[in-house]
Amino acid sequence: MIVEVKVPSPGESISEVEIATWLVEDGEQVEKDQEICEIDSDKATLTLAAEETGAISIKVEEGETVEVGQVVCTIDTEASGTESSGSSKKSQETSSQDSGAKAPNPMPAESNQEKTYASGHAGPAASKMMREKGVNLDSGSAKGGRVTKEDVVQAAAARGQGPGNRSSSKKKMSSLRRKVAQRLVSVKNETAMLTTFNEVDMSPIMNLRKEYKEAFKAKHEVGLGFMSFFTKAVSRALKDFPDVNSQIDGNEQVKFEYHDIGIAVSSPKGLMVPVLRNAEDMSFATVESEIKRLATKARDGKIEIDDMLGGTFTITNGGVFGSMLSTPIINPPQSAILGMHNIVERPVAIDGKVEIRPIMYVALSYDHRIIDGKESVGFLVAIKEALEDPKALLMDNDPETALEL
């Protein structure tokens, strides 16, 4: 019996996908439920599993774009295929070397003019280099016009070639990467994006983490990180500044009563933004557990479309890569995004005295079409206030209860 394997629907509004990698060879014996292919959609990478046991016949090449419901392979349940080689078939990359022009023409014959026997000729080392770099020189800088290695290096450099390895590689961008690129460009072109900045003294949070991190991890089996404090501070600020938690729909502004906060995560497939649903109702422990779960799924390539749908606000943390300050780009159709950065000890004025404090610069990019400067600045100040006084503003002056210890 021949079983047709079709592309399933990865999610609402997605009509086509790209065949990223075949995990088996054509004609190979596959087992039922064995992963046979990776497919890229606009939002995530998914795997396709064999529906039956048998010999597989691949109908679509890697890199091809196919429609949802299209047959990409068949499985002959009555035939025996070849055994697996034990390694997955990987996407091929084309590699080319900047060899320049064609091989040099033969050197001109010696003339009877006032030149030495070496005029217009190159030594063995220079000749070899000319062949490798595709350079043809009729004369050089040495006595009598002899071509030297230095002449070849200079000629190659003038054509954009260097003296070292000049190889390069090329591969097609994934569907996810192309979609992210399109969305980022569209944000710059279609929104009135501005960014406001502030700084946060992280001492209070760092002191709380130092005091309670061991008990928190022992109780909840997850670390007490910075993201739970930032998520709670954002949710608190969104209640006071609802325009920041809204988006444009045609000629209307939609305000959300709930806080679905996206957390930007770097994965092998590119930037992904899984969403914490109803973050306003989450405890510190729930936030940390959900962030860990979703980040692990993203980095393992197991993130699902439903994990990333929606979102009313986004937090991105460039500080984990060492960024001191940046202008985050809005995640459409949202209207604002908060950028976190690294923590650096800096001199600051405290009660008229200079002290060294751990300072983080924070940035809020927002769509000025529906968020005014007053709201954007007030929103970021509210986050700063909550982070610099977390006991009072995020924990009701009872850290142990707030942390569920």
C-alpha positions in Angstrom: 0.0 0.0 0.0 1.3 3.5 -0.9 0.7 6.1 1.9 0.9 9.7 0.9 2.5 12.1 3.5 1.1 15.6 3.3 2.2 18.9 4.8 0.0 19.6 7.9 -1.3 23.0 8.7 1.3 24.6 11.1 -1.2 27.2 12.3 -3.9 29.7 11.4 -3.1 32.0 8.4 -0.1 29.9 7.3 -0.7 28.5 3.7 2.8 27.5 2.7 6.0 26.1 4.3 9.6 25.4 3.2 11.2 22.0 3.2 14.2 22.7 5.4 15.9 19.3 5.8 15.2 15.7 5.0 16.2 13.6 7.9 16.2 10.4 5.9 17.4 9.3 2.4 15.2 8.6 -0.6 14.4 4.9 -0.6 15.3 4.4 3.1 13.4 2.2 5.4 11.5 4.3 7.9 9.5 3.4 11.0 6.1 4.6 12.0 6.2 7.9 13.9 9.9 8.4 13.0 10.8 12.0 12.3 11.6 12.2 8.5 11.6 15.9 7.7 12.0 19.4 9.1 9.7 22.2 7.7 10.1 25.9 8.2 7.1 28.2 8.5 6.9 31.9 9.0 6.9 31.4 12.7 8.7 28.2 13.7 10.4 25.0 12.5 8.3 21.8 12.8 9.0 18.2 12.2 7.1 15.7 10.0 6.7 12.1 11.1 6.2 9.0 9.1 2.6 7.8 9.2 3.5 4.1 8.5 6.5 1.8 8.3 8.0 1.2 4.9 10.2 2.5 2.1 10.1 6.2 1.6 10.0 8.0 -1.7 10.9 11.7 -1.5 8.9 13.9 -3.9 10.1 17.4 -2.9 13.7 18.7 -2.7 15.2 20.6 0.2 14.6 24.3 0.0 11.4 24.1 -2.0 8.3 26.0 -0.9 5.2 23.8 -0.8 1.6 24.5 0.1 -0.2 23.1 3.1 -1.8 19.8 2.2 0.7 19.0 -0.6 2.2 15.5 -0.9 6.0 15.7 -0.1 6.7 12.0 0.0 5.1 8.5 -0.1 5.7 5.4 2.0 5.4 1.9 0.4 4.3 -0.3 3.3 4.9 -3.5 1.3 8.5 -2.7 0.3 11.7 -2.8 2.2 14.0 0.2 1.9 17.7 0.6 2.4 19.0 0.7 6.0 19.7 4.1 7.5 23.3 5.3 7.3 23.0 6.6 10.8 23.4 10.2 9.9 20.8 12.7 8.8 20.9 14.4 5.5 21.8 18.0 6.0 21.1 21.2 4.0 23.8 21.7 1.4 25.8 24.9 1.2 27.5 26.0 -2.0 31.0 27.2 -1.5 32.9 29.2 -4.0 36.4 30.6 -4.1 37.1 34.1 -5.5 39.5 32.9 -8.1 39.0 35.9 -10.3 39.7 35.7 -14.0 40.6 32.7 -16.1 44.1 31.1 -16.1 46.8 33.4 -17.4 47.8 33.4 -21.0 51.2 32.0 -21.9 54.0 34.5 -21.2 55.3 36.4 -24.3 58.4 35.0 -25.9 61.7 36.7 -25.3 62.4 39.7 -27.5 65.7 41.1 -28.9 65.1 44.4 -27.3 67.2 45.7 -24.4 65.8 43.3 -21.7 67.3 40.5 -19.8 66.3 36.9 -20.4 63.8 37.3 -17.5 61.9 40.2 -18.9 58.2 39.6 -18.7 58.7 36.2 -16.9 58.0 35.2 -13.4 59.8 33.1 -11.0 58.4 29.7 -9.9 56.7 31.1 -6.7 55.2 34.0 -8.6 54.0 31.8 -11.4 52.2 29.5 -9.0 50.6 32.4 -7.2 49.4 33.9 -10.5 47.8 30.6 -11.4 46.1 30.4 -8.0 44.7 33.9 -8.1 44.0 34.2 -11.8 46.3 37.1 -12.3 48.1 37.7 -15.6 51.1 40.1 -15.5 53.2 40.9 -18.6 55.9 42.7 -16.6 56.9 43.2 -13.0 58.9 45.5 -10.8 62.1 43.6 -10.6 65.1 44.2 -12.8 64.4 43.7 -16.5 60.6 43.6 -15.8 60.7 40.2 -13.9 57.5 39.4 -12.1 57.8 38.9 -8.3 55.4 37.5 -5.7 54.9 41.1 -4.4 53.7 42.1 -7.9 51.1 39.4 -7.9 49.9 40.2 -4.3 49.5 43.9 -5.3 47.6 43.0 -8.5 45.3 40.6 -6.6 44.7 43.2 -3.9 43.8 45.8 -6.5 41.1 43.4 -7.8 39.7 42.9 -4.3 41.6 39.8 -3.6 43.7 39.3 -0.4 46.8 37.3 0.2 45.0 34.8 2.4 42.1 32.4 2.1 39.2 34.1 0.1 36.6 31.3 0.2 33.0 32.1 1.0 29.8 30.1 1.5 26.2 30.7 0.6 22.9 29.2 1.8 19.3 30.1 1.4 17.7 32.0 4.3 15.1 30.0 6.2 11.5 30.9 5.9 11.5 32.1 9.5 14.5 34.3 9.0 13.0 35.8 5.8 9.7 36.5 7.6 11.5 38.2 10.5 13.5 40.4 8.1 10.3 41.4 6.3 8.5 42.2 9.6 11.5 44.3 10.9 11.7 46.4 7.7 7.9 46.9 7.7 8.1 48.2 11.3 10.6 50.9 10.3 8.5 51.9 7.3 5.0 51.7 8.7 5.2 52.9 12.3 6.3 56.2 13.9 8.8 54.5 16.2 10.6 56.5 18.9 12.7 55.3 21.8 13.0 56.7 25.3 15.7 55.7 27.8 16.3 55.6 31.5 18.6 54.0 34.0 17.8 51.6 36.9 19.8 51.0 40.1 19.7 47.2 40.3 21.0 47.1 43.9 17.6 46.3 45.6 16.8 43.5 43.2 20.4 42.1 43.4 20.1 42.2 47.2 16.8 40.4 47.2 18.1 37.7 44.9 21.2 37.2 47.0 19.0 36.8 50.1 16.3 34.5 48.7 17.7 32.7 45.7 18.7 29.5 47.5 15.4 29.1 49.2 13.5 30.0 46.0 15.3 27.5 44.0 14.9 24.8 46.6 11.2 25.4 46.8 10.4 25.9 43.1 13.3 24.1 41.3 14.0 27.2 39.2 16.3 30.1 39.6 15.1 33.6 40.8 16.2 35.7 37.8 15.8 39.3 36.7 13.0 38.5 34.2 10.4 37.8 36.9 11.0 41.3 38.4 10.9 42.9 35.0 7.8 41.0 34.0 6.0 42.0 37.2 7.1 45.6 36.8 5.9 45.8 33.2 2.5 44.3 34.1 2.1 46.8 36.9 3.0 49.7 34.6 0.7 48.5 31.9 -2.3 48.8 34.3 -1.4 52.5 34.7 -0.7 53.2 31.1 -3.1 51.1 29.0 -2.2 52.8 25.7 1.1 51.0 25.8 -0.8 47.7 25.9 -2.8 48.4 22.7 -2.4 48.2 19.0 -3.8 49.7 15.8 -6.4 47.8 13.8 -7.3 49.8 10.7 -8.7 53.1 12.0 -9.3 51.8 15.5 -7.2 51.4 18.6 -7.6 48.1 20.4 -6.8 48.1 24.2 -6.3 44.8 25.9 -7.4 44.2 29.5 -5.0 41.3 29.8 -1.2 41.3 29.6 0.3 38.7 27.2 3.9 39.5 27.5 6.4 38.1 24.9 9.9 37.2 26.0 12.4 37.4 23.1 14.6 34.3 23.0 17.6 33.6 20.8 17.4 30.1 19.2 19.5 28.2 16.6 16.7 29.1 14.1 16.7 32.8 14.9 14.9 35.2 17.2 11.6 33.8 18.7 9.1 35.4 21.0 7.1 32.9 23.1 4.3 34.5 25.1 3.4 34.5 28.8 -0.4 34.4 28.9 -2.1 36.7 31.5 1.2 37.7 33.1 -0.8 40.0 35.4 -2.0 36.9 37.3 1.4 35.1 37.5 3.5 34.8 40.6 7.3 35.2 40.6 7.6 31.4 40.6 5.2 31.0 37.7 6.9 33.6 35.6 10.3 32.0 36.1 9.0 28.5 35.4 7.2 29.5 32.2 10.2 31.5 30.9 12.4 28.5 31.5 10.0 26.1 29.8 9.4 28.2 26.8 13.1 29.2 26.4 14.1 25.5 26.5 11.5 24.6 23.9 12.8 27.4 21.6 16.4 26.5 21.9 15.7 22.8 21.4 13.7 23.5 18.2 10.4 22.3 19.8 8.6 25.6 20.1 5.0 25.5 18.8 3.0 28.0 16.9 0.5 28.4 19.8 3.4 29.3 22.1 4.1 32.5 20.0 0.7 33.6 18.8 -0.6 36.9 20.1 1.2 39.0 22.6 0.4 42.6 23.7 3.9 43.7 24.8 7.4 42.4 24.5 10.6 42.3 26.6 14.0 41.7 25.0 17.3 41.3 26.9 20.3 42.3 24.9 22.3 42.4 28.1 22.9 38.7 28.0 25.1 39.3 25.0 26.9 42.3 26.6 24.8 45.1 25.1 25.1 48.4 27.0 22.4 50.3 25.1 20.3 49.7 22.1 17.1 50.7 20.3 14.8 47.7 20.3 12.4 47.3 17.3 8.7 46.9 18.0 7.3 43.4 17.5 4.2 44.1 15.2 1.3 44.5 15.6 2.3 45.5 19.2 2.9 49.1 19.9 5.8 49.0 22.4 8.8 46.9 23.5 11.1 47.1 26.5 14.9 46.6 26.0 17.0 45.4 28.9 20.8 45.7 28.9 23.9 44.6 30.8 24.5 45.7 34.4 27.6 47.8 34.9 29.0 49.3 38.1 28.9 53.1 37.6 29.4 56.2 39.9 26.0 57.8 40.7 25.0 60.6 43.1 23.1 59.3 46.2 22.0 61.9 48.7 24.7 64.3 47.5 27.5 61.7 47.6 29.1 59.6 44.8 28.6 55.9 45.2 29.3 52.9 42.9 26.0 51.2 42.0 25.1 48.4 39.6 23.2 50.3 36.9 21.2 49.0 33.9 20.1 51.2 31.0 16.6 50.4 29.8 14.9 51.5 26.6 11.3 51.7 25.5 10.6 51.8 21.8 7.0 52.8 21.0 4.6 53.7 18.2 4.1 57.4 18.5 0.9 57.2 16.5 -1.0 56.0 19.5 1.4 56.4 22.4 2.3 60.0 23.3 5.6 61.0 24.9 4.0 61.6 28.2 2.7 58.0 28.4 5.9 56.5 27.1 8.1 58.4 29.6 5.7 57.8 32.4 5.5 54.1 31.6 9.3 53.7 31.7 9.6 55.7 34.9 6.9 53.4 36.5 9.1 50.4 35.6 12.2 52.1 37.1 10.4 52.9 40.3 9.1 49.4 40.7 12.5 47.9 40.1 14.3 50.2 42.5 11.7 49.6 45.3 10.5 46.0 44.6 9.7 45.2 48.2 7.0 47.9 48.4 5.8 48.0 44.8 6.1 44.4 43.6 6.0 42.4 46.9 3.7 44.4 49.2 6.6 44.6 51.7 6.4 40.8 52.2 9.1 39.1 50.0 8.7 35.6 51.5 5.0 35.6 50.7 5.5 37.0 47.2 8.1 34.4 46.5 5.9 31.7 48.0 8.6 30.5 50.4 
